[in-house]
Amino acid sequence: MRTRSGRARKCPLCGGPMQKYGRAASGRQRWRCRACKLSMVAGNGGARRVRELESFVSWLRGGRTQEECGGRGFRKRVAWCWQVEPLMELPATRRHVLMADGTYISHGHCLLVLMDGVTGEVVRFRWCAHETIAACRALFHGVPAPDVLAGDGMRGMETAARAEWPDTRLQRCLAHVQRDTRRDLTMHPGSQAGRELRKLSLKPARVGTAEQAAQCVFSQVGFLWLVTYFFRVSAWSVLLVIGCGFPCRT
């Protein structure tokens, strides 16, 4: 790739080199930053753009309303700020737990977010169309491998995590487990087997410490799940088959 000249015009926002980007209607040279996507005309007041971006960020992170900042005039001045993509540096420290999830919004966009599972700090984000393996690998690439990655259990995210972080343990997010359980069993299951599984699925939500997790999840819940699944659910399945009139194969 061609290296930018050291004499190239500097971006007033991120300080990176800018490239020529056509000409304005007045005939003056237009410049564009490839890093933050800012475009400007030479001599049109880069310092003014910096002040507008600072006021936009101050409003975005503060508690004032748009009317308190100037109303329609404020919205007109900072309209271009919505097109500036935030740049995040790759983290240099290794995290104990990272959480990854995707949020779908309108117009076919998906926002992949990677955050610290302890502090809630956003480590990295990436826009994509779907939660594919390639998109998840691009999200994980360059980030130090955590000890544990918590996700929604989708195959694409798990495959990408195993490719980028082969030594990282994968953990299913409890919120997604509860959501999928409610979807399959509903809040009030009609069958006795469904009620038993529903009651069993609520036990991990009461775990609050590492000691409780070691005692409850692996000993109590794990044992009860095996007993419920192999004995009770199997028994309910046999009764369901007999009640429906289908032959029971041995």
Secondary structure as UniProt FT lines:
FT   TURN            6..7
FT   TURN            12..14
FT   STRAND          17..23
FT   TURN            25..26
FT   STRAND          29..33
FT   TURN            34..36
FT   STRAND          39..41
FT   TURN            42..43
FT   HELIX           46..61
FT   HELIX           66..69
FT   TURN            70..71
FT   HELIX           72..77
FT   HELIX           79..83
FT   STRAND          97..105
FT   HELIX           106..108
FT   STRAND          109..116
FT   TURN            117..119
FT   STRAND          122..128
FT   HELIX           133..140
FT   TURN            141..142
FT   STRAND          148..151
FT   HELIX           155..164
FT   TURN            166..167
FT   STRAND          169..172
FT   HELIX           174..185
FT   HELIX           192..201
FT   HELIX           203..206
FT   HELIX           210..212
FT   HELIX           213..221
FT   HELIX           222..227
FT   HELIX           228..233
FT   HELIX           234..244
//
